[in-house]
Amino acid sequence: MHSIGEHDFQTDQAEQAVLGGVFLDSNVLDEIVFLEDRDFINEKHQQIYRVMRWLEEKNKPVDIATVAEMYVQHNKLDQISISYLTSLAESCPSTANITYYAEIVRSKALRRRGEMVGYQIMQLSREDYESDEEYFSAIESKVAELRPQENGKMKSFEDARQDYFKHLRTRAEYIPTGFKQFDEWAHGLWEGWLFVSAGRPSVGKTAKLLQRVLGVAKANKGPVLIWSQEMGREQLYDRMISNITGIPYGRIKNKNLQIQEFGRVEDAYNELEELPIFIQDSSGVTIEEVRATAKRFKRKYGRIGMIAVDYLQIMKIPVRKGETRATAIGNVTSTAKQIAREMKCCFMMLSQMTRESENFKKPTLAHLKESSSIEQDADVVEFLWHDPSDTHQQGKVIQQLIAKGRDTGINEFRLLFRGWKQQFEELPRDKTQ
């Protein structure tokens, strides 16, 4: 622990001003609710602040006399003097700037804790762990200790009036997907959404994701980040270029192109090159890696358009001691939801369905693989499935069921999937049309 002589003069003055301000008017404790006793570097100041908070919680007056009395009751008057408490009150002529001084105290405390955590992380690197993920978890728990223990301030309608009308005047941020019926109904993708898209085999889950990616990227709302764990980057390029050009995907995949088609491919690539789409094609990605990358892109570009992971169940999901696989999945989905809110973007996550779903014509939320945490954390859950009784001469009809919509409600759409060119088209909802 630092002694009083080891920290800078500005910090000591700020700590004195905070405590002195409380002695002048204890009501200011409501204005500095964010400040913790551990934020004071001077142990004597830490203790005085703890006493002040204890008195406040007990609805007792907070002044020089009551604080001194607490020291007397605990036989600790040798640790403090009345004259020192009086000098604190005299060090702060006004409470006008107490929030400013409290923020200095907290900011300095965060820097000190950062130094300490850095040292602790260095020590962790010398310990043995069963896996790298367990090591990462240990580091993350240390870093989490840095964050202030915020006590959210309750607000009445009167307190919140200015913020609320500012909120109303701020244009809602929706991102169009390029699917007109869906966009008109849901207003596109919303900031902060965790959108889970699940589908049975051969319904075009990845193709649907990539077509959405094109729509979002064209909206110019920030970079779209894709983690592809089963397909390589070139495979995704092949699918998107087939979608844009109409050149059969099979011919592009097998490199069986006619001379004139190379020009169309190059034009499509030039179009894609202008879009803010970034792809990582590595397996076993962790949710922490997704968060770190998203933060880096947001710092660089100012915002994120969309995050997409294909798909949830093959991510690297560490199961810690005492946890079940379902709990570990829940840790990932809840973190994905946090990332969506922090980055103010839509996080789209593809998911598997259970084998039992194949025995049912229409899927339900229970058919999400390891569904409880996914269903709980997701804002939107979509199922893509094929009804053999619904046919179309130009391709396969895929049913799109929005089975959960926290902000939208539920709905159903009909899609025509032309697999040969990896392209979806919305159909009239009534199949007789």
C-alpha positions in Angstrom: 0.0 0.0 0.0 1.2 3.5 -0.8 2.0 5.9 2.0 0.8 9.5 1.9 4.2 10.6 0.6 4.1 8.3 -2.4 1.2 9.7 -4.3 1.1 13.1 -6.0 -0.1 16.3 -4.3 -3.0 16.8 -6.6 -4.6 13.4 -5.6 -4.2 14.2 -1.9 -5.8 17.6 -2.3 -8.7 16.1 -4.3 -9.3 13.5 -1.6 -9.3 16.2 1.1 -11.7 18.3 -1.0 -14.1 15.4 -1.4 -14.2 14.6 2.3 -14.3 18.3 3.3 -17.2 18.8 0.9 -19.2 16.0 2.6 -18.6 17.7 6.0 -19.9 21.0 4.6 -23.1 19.3 3.2 -23.6 15.6 3.5 -26.2 15.7 0.7 -23.4 15.7 -1.8 -22.9 12.0 -1.1 -25.8 11.5 -3.5 -23.7 13.3 -6.2 -20.6 11.1 -5.8 -22.4 7.8 -5.4 -19.9 6.4 -8.0 -16.9 6.8 -5.6 -15.8 3.8 -3.6 -13.7 3.8 -0.4 -11.0 1.8 -2.2 -10.6 4.8 -4.6 -8.8 6.8 -1.9 -5.1 6.1 -1.8 -4.7 7.5 1.7 -5.8 4.8 4.2 -7.0 7.4 6.6 -9.2 8.9 4.0 -10.5 5.5 3.0 -11.6 4.9 6.6 -13.2 8.3 7.0 -15.2 7.7 3.7 -16.3 4.3 4.9 -17.6 5.8 8.1 -19.4 8.5 6.2 -21.1 5.9 4.0 -22.1 3.8 7.0 -23.7 6.7 8.7 -25.6 7.6 5.6 -26.9 4.1 5.2 -28.1 4.2 8.8 -29.9 7.5 8.2 -27.7 9.3 10.7 -26.2 12.8 10.4 -22.8 12.9 8.7 -20.7 15.6 10.2 -17.4 16.1 12.2 -19.1 15.2 15.5 -20.7 11.9 14.3 -17.7 10.7 12.4 -15.5 11.4 15.5 -18.0 9.6 17.7 -17.7 6.5 15.5 -13.9 6.5 16.1 -14.5 6.9 19.9 -16.9 3.9 20.0 -14.4 1.7 18.3 -11.5 2.9 20.4 -9.7 4.2 17.3 -9.5 7.9 18.2 -5.7 7.4 18.1 -6.0 7.0 14.3 -7.6 10.3 13.7 -7.9 13.7 15.4 -10.7 16.2 15.7 -8.3 18.8 14.4 -7.6 16.8 11.2 -11.4 16.4 10.6 -11.8 20.1 11.1 -8.9 20.8 8.6 -10.7 18.7 6.0 -13.8 20.8 6.3 -11.8 23.9 6.0 -9.9 22.6 2.9 -13.1 22.8 0.9 -14.7 26.3 0.9 -17.6 25.1 -1.4 -19.3 21.9 -2.5 -19.7 23.3 -6.1 -16.8 21.3 -7.5 -17.0 18.2 -5.5 -18.0 15.9 -8.4 -14.9 17.2 -10.3 -12.7 16.3 -7.3 -14.4 12.9 -6.9 -13.7 12.1 -10.6 -10.0 12.9 -10.1 -9.9 10.6 -7.1 -11.6 7.8 -9.1 -9.5 8.3 -12.2 -6.2 8.1 -10.2 -7.5 5.0 -8.5 -8.2 3.3 -11.8 -4.7 3.9 -13.0 -3.2 2.5 -9.7 -5.4 -0.6 -10.0 -4.3 -0.9 -13.6 -0.7 -1.1 -12.6 -1.5 -3.7 -9.9 -3.5 -5.8 -12.3 -0.6 -5.7 -14.8 1.7 -7.1 -12.1 -0.9 -9.8 -11.2 -1.3 -10.8 -14.9 2.5 -11.2 -15.1 2.4 -13.5 -12.1 -0.5 -15.5 -13.7 1.7 -16.3 -16.7 4.0 -18.3 -14.4 1.1 -20.6 -13.1 0.0 -23.8 -14.7 -3.4 -24.0 -16.4 -5.3 -26.9 -17.9 -5.9 -24.9 -21.1 -5.3 -21.5 -22.7 -9.0 -20.7 -22.2 -8.6 -21.2 -18.4 -5.6 -18.8 -18.5 -7.7 -16.2 -20.5 -10.5 -16.5 -18.0 -8.1 -15.9 -15.1 -6.9 -12.7 -16.9 -10.4 -11.5 -17.6 -11.4 -11.9 -14.0 -8.5 -9.7 -13.0 -9.3 -7.1 -15.6 -12.9 -7.1 -14.5 -11.8 -6.0 -11.0 -10.6 -2.7 -12.6 -14.1 -1.6 -13.4 -15.8 0.7 -10.9 -18.7 -0.8 -8.9 -21.3 1.5 -10.4 -24.4 2.1 -8.3 -26.9 3.2 -10.9 -28.7 6.4 -9.9 -32.5 6.0 -9.6 -34.3 8.7 -11.6 -37.8 10.1 -11.5 -39.7 11.2 -14.6 -38.7 14.8 -13.7 -35.0 13.8 -13.5 -35.1 12.0 -16.8 -37.1 14.5 -18.8 -34.2 16.0 -20.7 -32.6 12.7 -21.5 -36.0 11.3 -22.7 -36.8 14.1 -25.1 -33.3 14.0 -26.4 -33.9 10.2 -27.0 -37.1 11.1 -29.0 -35.3 13.6 -31.1 -32.5 11.1 -32.0 -33.3 9.2 -35.1 -33.8 5.4 -34.5 -30.9 3.4 -36.0 -32.2 0.6 -38.1 -30.1 -1.1 -40.8 -31.9 -2.5 -43.9 -31.1 -6.0 -45.0 -32.2 -5.8 -48.6 -35.2 -8.1 -47.9 -38.1 -5.6 -48.5 -40.9 -7.5 -46.7 -38.8 -8.1 -43.6 -37.4 -4.6 -43.6 -40.9 -3.0 -43.8 -42.2 -5.2 -41.0 -39.2 -5.1 -38.6 -37.5 -1.9 -39.9 -34.4 -3.9 -40.7 -31.9 -5.0 -38.0 -31.8 -3.0 -34.8 -28.9 -1.8 -32.7 -28.2 -4.0 -29.8 -30.0 -7.1 -31.2 -28.7 -10.6 -30.7 -30.3 -12.2 -33.8 -30.1 -16.0 -33.9 -30.7 -17.7 -37.2 -31.2 -21.5 -37.1 -32.1 -23.8 -40.0 -32.2 -27.4 -41.1 -29.6 -28.7 -43.5 -29.7 -27.5 -47.1 -31.9 -24.5 -46.5 -29.2 -22.0 -47.3 -28.4 -20.6 -43.9 -25.0 -19.3 -44.9 -26.3 -18.0 -48.3 -29.0 -16.1 -46.4 -26.5 -14.6 -44.0 -24.2 -13.5 -46.9 -27.1 -11.9 -48.8 -28.0 -10.0 -45.6 -24.4 -9.0 -45.2 -24.4 -7.5 -48.6 -27.5 -5.5 -47.7 -26.1 -4.2 -44.4 -22.7 -3.4 -46.0 -24.4 -1.3 -48.7 -26.3 0.7 -46.1 -22.9 2.2 -45.1 -23.5 1.9 -41.4 -20.0 0.6 -40.5 -17.9 -2.5 -41.0 -19.5 -5.9 -41.1 -17.4 -8.5 -39.4 -17.8 -12.2 -40.3 -16.4 -15.2 -38.5 -16.6 -18.2 -40.8 -15.6 -21.4 -39.0 -16.5 -24.1 -41.6 -15.9 -22.4 -44.9 -12.8 -20.6 -46.1 -12.7 -17.0 -47.2 -12.6 -17.9 -50.9 -15.7 -20.1 -50.5 -17.6 -17.1 -49.1 -16.3 -14.9 -51.9 -17.5 -17.5 -54.5 -21.0 -17.5 -53.0 -21.3 -13.7 -52.9 -19.9 -13.3 -56.4 -22.4 -15.9 -57.6 -25.2 -14.0 -55.9 -24.2 -10.7 -57.5 -23.4 -12.0 -61.0 -25.9 -14.8 -61.4 -23.0 -17.0 -62.6 -23.8 -20.6 -61.3 -22.0 -21.2 -58.0 -20.9 -24.6 -59.1 -19.0 -23.2 -62.1 -17.3 -20.6 -59.9 -16.5 -23.2 -57.3 -15.1 -25.6 -59.8 -13.2 -22.8 -61.7 -15.1 -23.7 -64.8 -15.6 -20.1 -66.1 -16.0 -18.9 -69.6 -13.7 -16.1 -70.7 -16.4 -13.4 -70.8 -17.5 -14.5 -67.3 -14.1 -13.5 -65.8 -15.0 -9.9 -66.6 -18.3 -10.2 -64.7 -16.5 -11.8 -61.7 -13.9 -9.0 -61.7 -16.7 -6.3 -61.8 -18.4 -8.1 -58.8 -15.1 -8.3 -56.9 -14.6 -4.6 -57.5 -18.1 -3.9 -56.1 -17.3 -6.1 -53.0 -14.0 -4.4 -52.6 -15.8 -1.1 -52.0 -17.9 -2.6 -49.2 -16.7 -2.6 -45.6 -16.9 -6.4 -45.3 -14.2 -8.2 -43.3 -13.9 -12.0 -42.9 -12.0 -14.3 -40.6 -12.0 -17.9 -41.7 -10.6 -19.8 -38.7 -12.2 -22.5 -36.6 -12.7 -22.5 -32.9 -13.1 -18.7 -32.4 -13.8 -17.6 -28.9 -16.4 -15.0 -27.9 -13.6 -13.0 -26.2 -11.8 -12.8 -29.5 -14.9 -11.5 -31.2 -15.3 -8.8 -28.6 -11.6 -7.8 -28.8 -11.7 -7.6 -32.6 -15.0 -5.6 -32.6 -13.6 -3.1 -30.1 -10.6 -2.6 -32.3 -12.7 -2.0 -35.4 -15.0 0.4 -33.6 -12.0 2.4 -32.4 -10.7 2.6 -36.0 -14.0 3.2 -37.8 -16.2 4.8 -35.1 -19.0 2.2 -35.4 -19.9 -1.4 -36.4 -22.6 -2.3 -38.9 -23.0 -6.0 -38.0 -21.2 -8.9 -36.4 -21.9 -12.4 -37.7 -20.7 -15.8 -36.5 -21.2 -19.0 -38.4 -22.0 -20.8 -36.2 -22.5 -20.9 -32.4 -22.0 -24.6 -31.5 -18.6 -24.9 -33.1 -17.1 -21.9 -31.4 -14.4 -22.7 -28.8 -16.6 -22.8 -25.7 -14.6 -23.6 -22.5 -16.5 -25.5 -19.9 -15.1 -24.6 -16.5 -15.0 -26.8 -13.5 -18.5 -27.3 -12.1 -20.2 -26.0 -15.3 -22.4 -27.9 -17.8 -22.1 -27.4 -21.5 -25.5 -25.6 -21.5 -24.1 -23.1 -18.9 -21.0 -22.5 -21.0 -23.2 -21.9 -24.1 -25.2 -19.4 -21.9 -22.0 -17.6 -21.1 -21.3 -17.1 -24.8 -24.8 -16.0 -25.8 -25.1 -13.5 -22.8 -21.7 -12.1 -23.8 -22.8 -11.9 -27.4 -25.8 -9.8 -26.3 -23.5 -7.6 -24.2 -21.3 -7.1 -27.3 -24.3 -6.1 -29.4 -25.3 -3.5 -26.8 -21.7 -2.2 -26.3 -21.0 -1.9 -30.0 -24.5 -0.6 -30.8 -24.9 -3.1 -33.7 -26.7 -6.3 -34.5 -24.9 -9.5 -33.6 -26.1 -12.3 -35.9 -25.3 -15.8 -34.8 -26.1 -18.9 -36.8 -27.2 -21.9 -34.7 -27.8 -25.6 -35.1 -31.1 -27.3 -34.5 -31.8 -30.6 -32.7 -32.2 -33.8 -34.6 -35.7 -34.1 -33.1 -36.7 -31.1 -35.2 -36.6 -33.2 -38.3 -39.6 -35.1 -37.0 -41.8 -32.0 -37.0 -43.1 -30.1 -39.9 -42.7 -26.6 -38.4 -39.9 -25.9 -35.9 -40.4 -24.4 -32.4 -38.0 -22.6 -30.0 -37.5 -26.0 -28.3 -35.7 -27.2 -31.5 -32.8 -24.9 -31.0 -29.8 -27.0 -30.0 -29.0 -26.3 -26.3 -31.9 -23.9 -26.5 -32.6 -22.5 -23.0 -29.8 -19.9 -22.9 -30.1 -19.1 -26.6 -33.8 -18.5 -26.4 -33.4 -16.4 -23.2 -30.6 -14.1 -24.5 -31.7 -13.6 -28.1 -33.8 -10.7 -29.2 -34.8 -12.4 -32.4 -34.9 -16.1 -33.2 -35.4 -17.1 -36.8 -35.9 -20.6 -38.3 -35.4 -21.4 -41.9 -37.1 -24.6 -43.0 -38.4 -26.4 -46.1 -42.0 -27.4 -46.5 -42.1 -30.1 -49.3 -45.8 -29.2 -50.0 -44.9 -25.6 -50.9 -43.2 -25.8 -54.3 -42.0 -23.4 -57.0 -40.8 -24.1 -60.5 -37.7 -21.8 -60.2 -36.2 -23.2 -57.0 -36.8 -24.4 -53.4 -39.3 -22.6 -51.2 -37.9 -21.8 -47.8 -40.1 -20.8 -44.9 -38.8 -18.1 -42.7 -40.3 -18.1 -39.2 -39.6 -15.4 -36.7 -40.3 -17.5 -33.7 -39.2 -14.8 -31.2 -39.1 -11.1 -31.7 -38.6 -9.1 -28.5 -39.3 -5.8 -30.3 -41.2 -7.0 -33.3 -43.4 -9.9 -32.4 -43.5 -13.1 -34.5 -44.1 -13.4 -38.3 -43.6 -15.7 -41.2 -42.2 -15.1 -44.7 -41.9 -17.3 -47.8 -38.5 -17.2 -49.7 -37.5 -18.6 -53.0 -33.9 -20.0 -52.8 -32.2 -20.4 -56.1 -29.3 -22.4 -54.8 -27.5 -22.5 -58.1 -26.7 -18.8 -57.7 -26.9 -18.6 -53.9 -29.7 -16.1 -54.0 -32.9 -15.6 -52.0 -36.0 -13.7 -53.1 -39.1 -13.0 -51.0 -42.3 -14.5 -52.4 -45.9 -13.5 -51.7 -47.0 -14.9 -48.4 -50.0 -16.5 -50.0 -48.6 -19.3 -52.2 -51.6 -19.1 -54.5 -50.4 -15.6 -55.7 
